[in-house]
Structures are given as structure tokens and as C-alpha cells.
Amino acid sequence: MKQLTVKDRKKQAPYFYRFGKYVKKNWQLYLIFLMPAFLLTLIFKYLPMFGIIIAFEEYSPLQGYFGSQWIGLYNFKRLFSSTEFGRLFLNTLKLSGYNLIWSFFPPIILALLLNRISRAGLRRKAQLIVYLPYFISTIVLAGMIRLFFSSVGPINSILGTTIDFMSEPSWFRTLYIGSGIWQGAGWASIIYTATLSGVSQELIDAAKIDGATILQQIRHVELPALKPVIVIQFILSAGNIMSIGFEKVYAMQTDLNKVTSDIIPTYVYRLGLEMGDYGYSTAVGLFNSVINLILLIAVNMIVKKLNEGEGL
């Protein structure tokens, strides 16, 4: 039996073993290349997490973390006993929940429609048109909404009315969610469009030969391919249900629509930056993050149970 040389034995060694030997030999190079990324992550991601200690203090910027008075759970007791807590929590939950319900499916529908365009040139032009609104800044979008839906704006001219939509609390959520769908549906459909591009053409051709209609092709061929991506996107969206964007809400907020537009992030901004109550505002933000974490875990467990029930 032919004996293996040292070179042959190295080639037959497991990949991870050979990779480990290589790293051990050249660890200085790996250290040099990884150190900047490690330091940036540590400084800008993990060290700021230490700031949650402010939520348990009567924080003063002059005295710092260690010099400020420790008050324990007082800020949280103050939050839960506040007359504004219920309204803020419900406003945040409603705005985020309605936004999730109405904004989740349009990107999927749009991706299915774009996938039906057979001409590559026409499809690219259609994609360009639906992607463009995503690149409009939040402030510009809020300005457009204020202009179009003002009492003398084009929407009222078309309807023949003089409603100041931005001053009506009942219209705030509709305008916020509707403008969000218009701006983000195209960009959010990219991941679904990319998934559909990987669907086997043979399956689609076989469905056509069997006489399947377009809706049947979507139901039995395209939607099963999209299901894993849809589940992941839903978990991520539901986990961030309380982390609704602050900038757009604040830019669309007026004194007259605060009944529905005042949410936890705007409340934190008003307390922390405008009033300088850093400890209390940090406690409110921490509560918001804990609710997000609980929702993320709960949705993940529910989806896992549903998949196990289906035998997936």
C-alpha cells in the first residue's frame, strides 16, 4: 500500500483544521485586519449600551454616570403612573400595528406583478419608477404631504373641499401609512423580486402546460418559493413594531393632531432634548426596547410552532 506523503496528508485534512493552522501561523495579519472592525463595533454598539444606567439615576451631565444620584426604579414608577403613558403606548402600538398590517403585503404583490413583465427592458423601467420614491428624504416627504393635503392643496382642489388634513387627528395615521407604502413598497419588494428570479422556469412551464391560470401559478409555484422570505421579514417587522420612525412622525406632527401623532419616540425626544430630563427619557426608551424584545421572541416562537404544525 502506497504511503501518503506529508503534502498529501495536508490536502486530505479537514478544511477547518487546515484553516485553523493557517490562522495560527498568520494571526498577526488577521489581528491587524479585524482590529478596526472590532473596535468600531465595541465603541459604537456595545459601549453606548452602558448608558441604560441613566434610567436608574437622577442623571446630571455635569456629575456623569458615577456622580449622579441613584434612584432605582423611580423613573419607571413615574412612567407607569403618568397620565400620558396609556395614550402614548396605545398611539405607538396602533400606528406601528396598522403600519405593519397595511405595509407588509404591498411589496409582495408588487414583486409578483413585476415578475409577470416578460420584457426585461420594460421591467427595469417599471422597477426604476417604483424604487425612486424611496430616495426622497423624510423631511422632503413630510413637506410634500403638508403641501398636497393642505386646505388649499391639490387634493382639496380635486375633491372640491377645504379640509386641512394635517390638522385632523383622524387623518394622521392614514397619511402616515399611505405615504409610507408609496415611498417604501418598491424598495421593499427587491428581496421578493430577487427570490422570484431564482424560481425554476421548468416549474412555471410545467404549470402552464397543465393549464394553470396566473393565480394558480402564483399560489402553487411562486408563493411557496417566497414563504421563507415572507416569514423572516414578518418576524423582523413584528419585532420592531414599537420602533416606529421618529423623524417622519415628528415632521408631520402639529399641535392639532397630537392626540394621535404623539408616540413614545416623540415623547422621549421632547423630554430628553427639549426638557433635559435625561433619566426619565432613558427609562421610557428602555421600556420601549424591552417591549420590542418581548414581541420579537413571541412572534418567533409563534412562527416556529406554526411551521412545526405544518411539518416544515
Disulfide bonds with the S-S distance in Angstrom:
none
